[in-house]
Amino acid sequence: MSAIVERNGCLLMVRERQPGERERWVLPGGVAETGELAHAALAREVHEETGLTLAGPMSLACASQHVVTGDPGWDGTWTVLTFRAENATGTLGPLDPDELVLEADWVPVGEALVRLSDHPSRRRREPLISCLNGTSPPGTLWLWPGGPEDSPVVVPPSPR
């Protein structure tokens, strides 16, 4: 899961380095622990990666689901929830127990979109960019039934 946190025309981002990969800027987030609900997991991950505390509630920005194969430790069906969060308080500074996050910063939205567009996974970058630039409505579901090079099935939320 990941968090879209905006302040004064900037997005909260973290510079991280996954083992065996180059550094990249991403939205803060991570994986829920066993028994942890999504909002609590996201608040914990944002705090660990940025030092900031989120005050709820958070709304669903987008969701995506895809299958990973051939990547030991990551194989399986992944559901990625991205929430909009507000009222981040505290002092910026990673507290990451995994030591993957190297830096947290507020990045102007235009620059953040450029940094996100550099992400190697279409299944991660396309839903986020579409959500952030307004080409898909909040709550859109992105399904990737084929491989990463196939087109996604994009399901907009039902009108109320």
Steps between C-alpha positions, in 0.01 A plus 500: 500500500607859458403848613431813302574780745489854361608826660541841336519362145744224595472123543666305776753260346779274620827409333558131550733226388366146477767226510656454158324803351593862443367779718160641407246748631162350591197582710534383860337169581557131541341171594241437771608265775289199597183617674559866411224700329590711195467845661706400803765337280526809283530733799776276643687480169481876440630564851786251457600632159456874559476568874157660443177402671177484301171608649209314338274451333654400169315446174572243230677663205544188286554126521680257275542126490758295312683169509876480550685189380866415477604738779585299813359658812244702303317228302124507544195717445555855619229748589633853530282760671590868472337739743483878513604617843487839666632680803848350511678633808847464644854540379623344177759231555493129412467256790495199267585180692576330166751775411372519142388864518788741457309830505152651527406832344219720373528502119310744271216310333639543146839365605333219696316390185831494310660291776205258510507462121853362537377200702581177310163334574207610283270337754626742768550820299196514269225491767684756714567743217143470371364564848732795565443672167122451520453275197335235718249575775570422867436134582588365153603133496780388267514127421795345320376151399790442260867573524647840576509596131129429446241775524323534833127471555402833655179498706373843605297528819122480464320833514292542812 
